Amino acid sequence: GVVSEGQGYGLFLAGTLAAALPAEHAARVTVVAEAYELFRGWRLMCERTVSDSCQESHFCGEDESHECLPSWKFDDVVTQEVGTGSAPDGDEDAILGMLLLVLATQSEAPRPPWWGEVAQWAYQSCRAFLQHLSVDHPTLLSSNGRPLRMLKLGSCWGGWDCNNPSYHAPGHYRAFRDYMLSFAASYGATASEGADLAPVWDSLVETSHALLREAQCDASGLVPNWWVPADGNDDVGAPGTPGCGGSGTEPAEFGAEASRTAWRVGVDALWYGSAEAASFLRPMAAEVEEAVRTDYQLSSGCWISSVLSDWQWIGFMAGPVTTSLLVPAGGLDPSLQQAALDDLGVKIQGMPVNDYYSGSWVAIATATMCGEVAATGAVLRSLGEVAAPGPPPGEGDASPPPASSSPPPSPAPSPSPSLSPSPSPPPPPPP
């Protein structure tokens, strides 16, 4: 079948390369064309989401008749839903890929004929994500006075009763906030919609970082696959424990779900210089560095009952975990941090891209370690400096964008260690 998570990874990677490649690069025209094709595939999934998806309102399309968040699984030819309800991990990566494609092509003269269509769909998808994939706390408030707002596990479940640290992507949410601020005049229900919803996005960012701190083991920096928020309820499990679950993964394991947390938090540091993200990564980087230098054994303990074995040879484990080593970690010898990054980089270099999950993370990790993902930070931060409202869908327009009222972004982080892996292939994994 076709799953939204895999499609989201593809759209994110295509948008990233479109934004990172210089205009004169020989492959850029092909990359942009293929990114748009991936968008069309995503749009088709949205248009063919007709079963109950727990989304009481639709936002996408010229007449807002389509859902922006597709059912999480379709058959092989995307004609029929197999699994219903949207999945935020796939949705957030796909939306960010659309956003990057829009920003990567907004200055072209003329803009691509599809530019307005994608710009509008991306805006509408941001609005739908906030509406359908996050939920207010009934009593507790964030620092801006808005209710704490928790990411859900899908349009049909999760939130304050059960959660997953690896779904939380605060850097994505900052980009979605700034995109709505910049494009509300063209695509919002009102011209002030972006400004009206910015505090809600800020509350989501704050709540995500709070959940991540709560679920993280202080000593090792690791998180479990699943987590019941302490400020939630105990309908599913005891609050403040890995007492709930899904997807067949062990709740208290640092495994196939939890590993992605390093990347989703790490890009918040790479793009926005987030102090919260850097603080989260610091103990994880120290744990990973020591494990790579010694016996590759990551620590259990705290509420982590186990670590997926041979993680260093698995693309969906080693790939995202390397991001913890890309942000300078205070107190950790930079040369040791670089050595650990090089070690894992060489292993990832030899991994095949032959399935959607591990293969996607090999590709994402490669783009992250080689600098393409960090390079898109300048593009994303430009949303805080310049707005680019576009023409109606389907019309190209090369007119210059007006100034934005969005506040300036946080400064970029210090330069991260550079990946310099040996060209020799890695040894085979243990039997």
Secondary structure, DSSP 8 states (H G I E B T S, - for coil): -EEHHHHHHHHHHHHHHHHHS-TT-TTHHHHHHHHHHHHHHHHHHHHT--S--S-SS--BSTTS-B-SS--SEE-TTSSSEEE-S--HHHHHHHHHHHHHHHHHHTTSSS--TTHHHHHHHHHHHHHHHHHHSEEEEEEEE-TTSSEEEEE-SBTTB-SSSSB-GGG--HHHHHHHHHHHHHHHHHHSSSTTHHHHHHHHHHHHHHHHHHHHHHHS-TTT----S-BB-TTS-SSSS-TTBS----TT--TTEESTTGGGHHHHHHHHHHHH--HHHHHHHHHHHHHHHHHHHTT-----BTTB-EE-TTGGG-HHHHHHHGGGGTS--TTS-HHHHHHHHHHHHHHHHT----SHHHHHHHHHHHHHHTTHHHHHHHHHHGGGTB-----STT--------B-------------------SS-------
